[in-house]
Amino acid sequence: MVTRDDILTWLRCYRQTIGENKDYLTRLDSAIGDADHGANMDRGFAAVIDKLPSVADKDIGAILKASGMTLVSTVGGAGGPLYGTWFMRAGMALDGKTEVMGEDLLAAFQAGLAGVQQRGKASTGEKTMVDAMTPACAAMQASLADGADTAAALEAAAAAAEQGMVETIPMLATKGRASYLGERSIGHQDPGATSSAMLFRCAADTMSKAS
């Protein structure tokens, strides 16, 4: 069972991870983007953490939706609308819940992914955050179907997201700012896929400690 406190811990973990990797994400983005992904994500999740005290007593859905709305209003570039959409859609899937099972989390992650794909008009193989999120959801679904508990399923999701992140390196970017580079985008790891893999890693680490 995943509690509201676990969700809050996950968000704090992600904010810390983004802060620690801000320069790394910026270096990745400087190669194929606007060199602002690290700074934008750091600013956005600092704002999310500032927002949490006002929603910490709400249900999980409300917490995630508030996080998403905060990201949309504070993060520039593509990251704000895309991550904001992800969190808002995930929150909608968990509306009213103060405790959730692994299947609930999977449904939220799938809803978030669908929102990102709709907003960004992206699919797998185009060198975007979708390339980390899609295998993460697939691995989590397969793990739960095999009878794994939530912590193990989230570990499978995190590992798949990290593999998907690495697999963006040889891809040709066909979406977003990186697509302007054409073949010069090949050989670089996508920053959005990287921050997405960090999101799933924090979820797995948080739930492994809670279980």
N, C-alpha and C positions, 0 to 999 in steps of 0.2 A: 504494500500500500504506500502510495506517495502522498505526503501531506502538504498542506499549504506552506508550512515552514520549510519543507524540502525544496519547494519551488522558489521560495525567497532565497534560500542558500544557493541554489543553482544560478539565479540571476546575479548574486553577489560574486560567485566564483567566476562567472563569465566577465563581469566588469573588471575583476582583478586580472584575469588572463588577457583581456584586451589591453588593459593598461600596461602590463608587462611586455606585450608584443606589439605595441603601437608602432615603434620604429621598424620592426620587421615587416609588418603589414604595409607600411609606407614604402619600404624598399621594394617589395613585390609590386606595389601599385605604380611605383615610379618607372618600372620597366615597361609596363603595358597599359598604364592608365593615367590618371591625373595626379598621382602621388599624394592623395588625400584620404585614402581609405582608413589608414591607421588613426589619423587625427579625427576624422569624422566619427568613427566607431567609438573612439575613446570619449569624445565629447557627448555622444548620444547615450552611452551607457552610464556615464557619470550622472547625466540628467535622470536616467531611469532610477538609479540608486537614490537620488535626491527625492524622487517621487514616491518611493516605496513606503515611507512611514505613513503617508496619507491613505494608502490602500492596503496596508499589511493585514488589516482585520477583515478584508473583503474575501470573497471566494476566489478560487484559482483563476477562473475565467476573467474576472474583473481585474485581477492583478496583471495578467498577461495582456489584456486589452489596453489597460492604462500604459503599460510598457510600450506597446506598439504605437499608441497615439503620441507618446513622448518622443519616440524615435522619429516619427514623421515630422514633428515640429522642430526638432533640433539637429538632425543629421542632414548634411548636404549630399550632393551627388546622387548616385543610384542607390547607395546603401540605405538611406533613410526610408524611402518609399518601400523598398523591397523587404528589409528587415521589419519595418513597421507593419507591413501587410502580413508577414509571416506570424508575428506575435498576435496581431489582432484576429487573424483567422484561427490560430491555435486557441486563443482565448474564447472565441465564439463556440468552439467545439467542447470547451470545458465549462461553459456557463453554469453558474450556480453550484459547482462542485467544490468541496473543501478537502476531499480525499479522492484519489483516482487510482485505478489499476493500470497495469502496463498497456492493456488494450485501449484504455482511454487516452493515454499519452500518445500511443501510436496514431490514433484517430486525429489527435490535435496536430501532430507533426505532419501527417498526410494533408490535413486541411491547410496548414501553413505552406507546405510545398505547392499545393494547387494554387494558392493565392499568389505565390511568387511567380509561378509559371504563367499565370494569367496576366499579372502585372508587367512582367518582363518579357513576355512572349518568347520565353526560352524553353528549350528542351535539352536533354542530355547530349553531350558531344559538342557543345558550343562554347566550352571554356567559361563557365559561370558557376555561381554558387549551387545551381541545380545539379551539377555534376558531383557534389558532395552530399547534398540532401537526398537525392533520389536513391542511391545505393544504401544510405543510412536507413531510410524508411523500409526498403525492401528487406534488408538484413534483420531489422527489428521485427518485422512481420513474420519472417521465416523462423526466427528464434522463438517467438511467442507460440507459433503454431507447433513447434517441436516440444513445447512444454516448459521452456525456460522461464525463470522468474523475471521480474522487472529489471533488476540490476544486471543480470546476465544479458537480457535482450538489449539493454541500453549500451552495454559494453560491445556487443556485436554491431550495433548501430554506429558507435563511435569509431570502431575499427574500419568499418566500411566507408564512413565519411572520410577518414584519413587516407584510405586507399584511393577513393574517388578524387580527393584533393591532389594527390601525387600524379594521378592519371591525366590531370589537366595540363601537365607540363608539355607533352608532345602535341597537344591539340592546337588546331588553328582556330583562333577566336573569330566568331561570326556574329557576336552580339556585343553591344556596349562600346565603350571607348576603345577597348583593345582591338575591336574588329577593324578600326581604321589602319592598324599596322599591317594587316594582311599576314603574309608569311613570317614577318618579323615577330609576330606574337608567339610563334612556335618556340618551345624551349624555356618558357617562363611559367611558373606556377601561378594559377589564378588567385588573386587576393581574396575575392569573395568566397571561393571554395575553401580557402584557408580559414577565414573567420567562421565559416559555417562548420567546418570540422572541429574547431575549438568549442563551438556551441554544444555539439553533441558530446565531446570529450568531457566538458564540465557537467553535463547531465549524467553521464555514466559515473564520473568520480563522485558526484554528490550522492547519487542513489546507492553506490556501493558502500559508502560510509554510513548511510542511513539504515541499510538493511542488516 
